[in-house]
Amino acid sequence: MLGEAKLPADASEAACEDSPITPLMSAFYTRLKYKDVTATQWHLTADNLLSRNVSYTMPRSFLVPENRVDEVHVVEADSDGLFCLSATVHTPEVPYGSKFHSRFQLIFRGSADPANNADMDVTADIHYKNGGPPFLLKGQIRSGTEKETARCAESTPR
């Protein structure tokens, strides 16, 4: 596919200069044990925002088998001392995955603490389609989303 790159088999290899998968991105996805990572080049949306698509295979968890994940990343703010990235995450292979998607937002600010490079805020929410899955499963979906968001936040270099 045009404009798409694949993570090297050995993710510790440096990414190509013109690849949308940077060494930092490669290290991040490797740390999370995601595999088969692909990303499109950044492009401008009709709203004049930068956007790209990222896909990967997420490892098996206690309740969910290994599954494919598709994300749409959008840079919502990029100015001196502030960077905001939002992502819409689709997991169609998980149980009831077609009935919901999650959205997370990472906000990086220059840190007042000299020991940190940046302060980071992370938010996440779930959007249900057509009422979503049965009520009892919504708690499991929320819990899984919260755990994975925390795991990703802890793996994000700052």
C-alpha positions in Angstrom: 0.0 0.0 0.0 1.3 3.4 -0.9 2.5 5.5 2.0 2.6 2.6 4.4 5.6 1.3 6.3 6.1 -1.9 8.3 8.1 -2.2 11.5 11.3 -4.1 11.0 11.3 -7.7 12.2 13.9 -6.7 14.8 12.2 -3.6 16.2 15.5 -2.5 17.7 16.7 -1.7 14.1 16.6 2.0 13.4 13.7 3.0 11.2 14.5 4.5 7.8 14.7 8.3 7.6 11.7 8.6 5.3 9.7 5.9 7.1 6.6 7.0 9.1 7.8 4.6 11.8 10.5 6.5 13.7 13.0 4.9 16.1 11.0 6.4 19.0 7.7 4.9 17.7 9.5 1.6 17.1 10.8 1.5 20.7 7.4 2.3 22.1 5.5 -0.4 20.2 8.3 -2.9 21.0 8.0 -2.1 24.7 4.3 -2.8 24.5 4.9 -6.1 22.6 2.8 -5.0 19.7 3.8 -6.6 16.4 3.2 -6.2 12.7 3.1 -2.4 13.1 2.3 -0.3 10.0 1.8 3.4 9.7 0.9 5.8 6.9 2.6 9.0 6.3 1.1 12.1 8.0 -1.3 14.0 5.8 -3.5 17.1 6.1 -7.2 16.6 6.8 -10.0 18.8 5.5 -9.8 20.5 8.9 -6.2 21.3 8.2 -5.0 18.9 11.0 -2.2 16.3 10.6 -3.5 12.7 10.6 -2.2 9.2 10.0 -3.4 5.6 10.3 -1.5 3.1 12.5 -2.3 -0.7 12.7 -0.7 -3.4 14.8 -1.4 -6.8 16.4 -1.9 -6.6 20.1 -0.8 -9.6 22.2 -3.2 -11.9 23.9 -4.6 -10.8 27.3 -6.4 -12.8 29.9 -9.8 -12.6 28.3 -9.0 -11.5 24.7 -7.0 -13.4 22.1 -4.3 -11.7 20.0 -6.1 -9.2 17.8 -5.6 -6.5 15.1 -5.9 -2.9 16.1 -6.5 0.1 13.8 -5.9 3.6 15.0 -6.4 7.1 13.5 -4.0 9.6 15.0 -4.7 13.3 14.8 -2.4 16.2 15.9 -4.8 18.6 17.5 -2.3 21.1 18.8 1.4 21.7 18.2 2.8 24.9 19.5 5.6 26.1 21.8 5.4 24.0 24.9 2.2 22.1 24.0 1.5 19.0 21.9 -1.8 17.2 21.7 -2.4 13.9 19.9 -5.7 12.1 19.8 -6.3 8.6 18.6 -9.5 6.7 17.7 -8.9 3.0 18.3 -10.9 0.3 16.6 -10.6 -3.3 17.7 -12.9 -5.3 15.4 -11.5 -8.7 16.3 -12.3 -8.5 20.1 -15.7 -9.7 21.3 -18.3 -7.1 20.4 -15.5 -5.0 18.9 -17.8 -3.7 16.1 -20.1 -2.2 18.8 -17.6 0.3 20.2 -14.4 2.2 19.7 -12.2 4.0 22.2 -10.6 7.4 22.0 -7.5 8.6 23.9 -5.7 11.9 24.0 -2.1 12.6 25.0 -1.2 16.1 26.0 2.4 17.0 26.4 3.5 20.3 28.0 7.0 21.6 28.7 7.7 20.7 32.3 8.4 23.2 35.1 10.4 20.4 36.8 13.9 20.2 35.4 14.0 16.5 36.1 11.3 15.9 33.5 11.4 16.6 29.8 7.6 17.0 29.7 4.4 16.7 31.7 1.9 14.4 30.2 -1.9 14.1 30.6 -3.8 11.1 29.3 -7.5 10.8 28.9 -9.6 7.9 27.4 -13.2 7.3 26.7 -15.4 4.7 25.0 -18.0 5.4 22.3 -20.7 2.7 21.9 -22.5 2.2 18.6 -26.2 1.3 18.6 -26.3 0.9 22.3 -23.1 -1.2 22.4 -22.7 -4.7 23.8 -24.8 -6.1 26.6 -24.6 -4.0 29.8 -22.6 -6.6 31.8 -19.8 -6.5 29.2 -19.4 -2.7 29.2 -17.7 -2.9 32.6 -15.1 -5.3 31.2 -14.6 -3.2 28.1 -14.1 -0.1 30.3 -11.7 -1.9 32.6 -9.7 -3.3 29.7 -9.5 0.2 28.1 -8.3 1.8 31.4 -5.6 -0.9 31.9 -4.3 -0.6 28.4 -4.4 3.2 28.4 -2.4 3.1 31.7 0.1 0.6 30.3 0.6 2.8 27.2 1.0 5.9 29.3 3.7 4.2 31.4 5.5 3.2 28.3 5.4 6.7 26.7 8.9 8.4 26.8 8.8 11.9 28.2 
